[in-house]
Structures are given as C-alpha cells and as structure tokens.
C-alpha cells in the first residue's frame, strides 16, 4: 500500500515515514505543496497524509485539486498542529476522511489508516 506524506517539518515527516514503513506501507515524502502536487498528478496512492500549512500550496489546495480537478477519491487524512474549527470544516467540505491534531498517536493513526484502506 502506497502512502503520500505531505509534511514540511522534515523531522515529523521522517518519523511518519519510518513508522509507516515498519508497518509495511510504502511511503513517498513531499516537503512542500509543489512537490506534493507533482506526486499527486503523476502517481496513484492508496492514502494521502497532508499537513494544512505547506509552502507554495496549502493542504486545502492539494485536497481541492485532488477532489475537484483530478476527481480522485483517494482517502485523505489531514495531520495538523492547528485545531481551528473553520479549517476543519473547510477540509471536511472538500472531502477529507479524517483530521488529526498533532502530536500524533502512532497507534491511533495506524488504526485509522487500516480502517480507511479496508473500505
């Protein structure tokens, strides 16, 4: 199963990548919105983990592009340090599958991913 991680914090991205790799997932890492947009446009993923605040293109822009322009139903989990209700509402309106506020509980994240990928 292939997961795209869109995270500008390199330490957080590395931790997610290593943890998900140990759980048997193949990960691709994007450090900014431009890189994430390129990956989304040219590859297929089973799930996307995206931070809201990314350089160049926000997580919301990426989700909008994925859903509206590419018409993909790839499961998306937003992982953000911000619990802003308006941003969460916007993300849900764009069709995300879950919203997790950092710090991330790795076991909970894996359970959410496995549940989404079973559906």
C-alpha positions as CSV (number, residue, x, y, z in Angstrom):
1,X,0.0,0.0,0.0
2,X,1.4,3.4,-1.1
3,X,1.0,6.5,1.1
4,X,2.0,10.0,0.2
5,X,3.2,12.1,3.2
6,X,2.9,15.9,2.6
7,X,4.7,17.4,5.6
8,X,7.1,20.4,5.6
9,X,8.6,19.5,9.0
10,X,11.3,17.2,8.0
11,X,11.6,15.5,11.4
12,X,7.9,14.8,11.6
13,X,7.9,13.5,8.0
14,X,10.9,11.2,8.7
15,X,9.2,9.9,11.9
16,X,5.9,9.2,10.0
17,X,7.8,7.6,7.1
18,X,9.9,5.3,9.3
19,X,6.9,4.3,11.5
20,X,4.6,3.6,8.4
21,X,7.5,1.7,6.8
22,X,7.8,-0.6,9.8
23,X,4.0,-1.2,9.5
24,X,4.5,-2.4,5.9
25,X,3.5,0.7,4.0
26,X,5.5,2.2,1.1
27,X,5.8,5.9,1.6
28,X,6.6,8.9,-0.7
29,X,7.5,12.1,1.0
30,X,6.7,15.7,-0.2
31,X,8.2,18.6,1.7
32,X,6.1,21.3,0.1
33,X,3.0,21.9,-1.9
34,X,4.7,22.0,-5.3
35,X,6.3,18.6,-4.7
36,X,3.1,17.2,-3.4
37,X,1.1,18.5,-6.4
38,X,3.6,16.8,-8.8
39,X,3.3,13.5,-7.0
40,X,-0.5,13.7,-6.9
41,X,-0.6,14.5,-10.6
42,X,1.8,11.7,-11.7
43,X,1.2,8.8,-9.3
44,X,-1.5,6.8,-7.7
45,X,-1.6,6.5,-3.9
46,X,-3.8,4.4,-1.6
47,X,-3.9,7.1,1.0
48,X,-2.6,10.7,1.5
49,X,-1.4,12.3,4.8
50,X,-1.3,16.0,4.4
51,X,-0.4,18.9,6.6
52,X,-2.6,22.0,6.2
53,X,0.2,24.6,6.3
54,X,2.7,23.7,3.4
55,X,4.8,26.1,1.4
56,X,3.6,27.0,-2.1
57,X,0.3,25.1,-2.0
58,X,-1.7,24.6,1.2
59,X,-3.1,21.2,2.2
60,X,-6.5,22.6,1.4
61,X,-5.4,23.5,-2.1
62,X,-4.0,20.0,-2.6
63,X,-7.2,18.4,-1.4
64,X,-9.3,20.7,-3.7
65,X,-7.1,19.8,-6.6
66,X,-7.3,16.0,-5.9
67,X,-11.1,16.1,-5.5
68,X,-12.3,18.7,-7.9
69,X,-9.8,18.7,-10.8
70,X,-8.4,15.1,-10.7
71,X,-11.7,13.6,-9.5
72,X,-9.9,11.1,-7.3
73,X,-11.5,9.6,-4.2
74,X,-8.1,8.7,-2.6
75,X,-8.6,8.7,1.2
76,X,-7.1,11.8,2.8
77,X,-6.1,12.3,6.4
78,X,-5.2,15.8,7.5
79,X,-2.5,16.0,10.1
80,X,-2.1,19.5,11.5
81,X,-0.8,21.3,14.6
82,X,-3.9,23.5,14.4
83,X,-7.3,22.6,15.6
84,X,-9.0,25.6,14.0
85,X,-12.7,24.7,13.6
86,X,-13.1,26.7,10.3
87,X,-10.1,24.9,8.7
88,X,-11.5,21.6,9.9
89,X,-14.9,22.5,8.4
90,X,-13.3,23.5,5.1
91,X,-11.3,20.3,5.0
92,X,-14.4,18.2,5.6
93,X,-16.3,20.1,2.9
94,X,-13.5,19.2,0.5
95,X,-14.0,15.6,1.3
96,X,-11.3,14.5,3.7
97,X,-11.7,11.3,5.6
98,X,-10.2,12.3,8.9
99,X,-8.5,15.2,10.7
100,X,-5.8,14.5,13.3
101,X,-4.3,17.2,15.5
102,X,-0.6,16.9,16.3
103,X,1.0,15.4,18.3
104,X,0.1,12.1,16.6
105,X,-0.6,8.9,18.5
106,X,1.0,6.4,16.1
107,X,-1.3,3.5,17.1
108,X,-4.4,5.6,16.6
109,X,-3.0,6.8,13.2
110,X,-2.3,3.2,12.1
111,X,-5.8,2.1,13.1
112,X,-7.4,5.0,11.2
113,X,-5.3,4.1,8.1
114,X,-6.1,0.4,8.2
115,X,-9.8,1.2,8.6
116,X,-9.8,3.6,5.6
117,X,-7.9,1.2,3.4
118,X,-10.3,-1.7,4.3
119,X,-13.3,0.3,3.0
